[in-house]
Amino acid sequence: AQSVTQLGSHVSVSEGALVLLRCNYSSSVPPYLFWYVQYPNQGLQLLLKYTTGATLVKGINGFEAEFKKSETSFHLTKPSAHMSDAAEYFCAVHDRGSTLGRLYFGRGTQLTVWP
Amino acid sequence: ETGVTQSPTHLIKTRGQQVTLRCSSQSGHNTVSWYQQALGQGPQFIFQYYREEENGRGNFPPRFSGLQFPNYSSELNVNALELDDSALYLCASSLLSASGIYNEQFFGPGTRLTVL
């Protein structure tokens, strides 16, 4: 079974600072990779995804992530944090080639942005 | 285009009771997945429905069951509720193509279930 590890359950940054949220996956075959954001009392919104092609993926709200096969990582970054980025972020994977739409999620990272 | 909707938004039940949660898929989608998100955890896959049949299940007991209707809406039923069933239940819809290519899942806002 897939395992997704998000290092750091809480990350705090100042407004304007770099945001770095870490994600590592366990499978030997690179899966499809996703980052979702969850605002309080809301569902999950897709930020970005990697399926194939360019390993640096750009998403919404200025976020981007880089797939590194050698490190089995898919870390999420944003050059300059904004107050509205405060939310919970989940990394998720899907088994490449599987017809079952099952996503495996990490435990999430709560991002706090200080003024 | 209507997104994924879920009802009710909040629900309080007592241990041993049964509960039904509902989900309406996004227009054009034929697959529904259900996830359980306990407090402080990531969502855990319960099961997926395609063409009105369960076609995949996570590590959840049989007292978690579901239905998918011809209009692709879905229900999640949980019998004999336990305290640990307290969680946010998320529904996600997607389009499963004939080629089996994975398409993005769109999530609803969730139903918050509290079991006392």
Interface residues (C-beta under 8 A of the other chain):
Chain A: V4 S9 Y32 Y36 N41 Q42 G43 L44 Q45 L46 K49 T51 F90 A92 H94 S98 T99 L100 G101 R102 L103 Y104 F105 G106 R107 G108
Chain B: V4 T31 S33 Y35 G40 Q41 G42 P43 Q44 F45 Q48 N55 G56 G58 L90 A92 S94 L96 G100 Y102 E104 Q105 F106 F107 G108 P109 G110
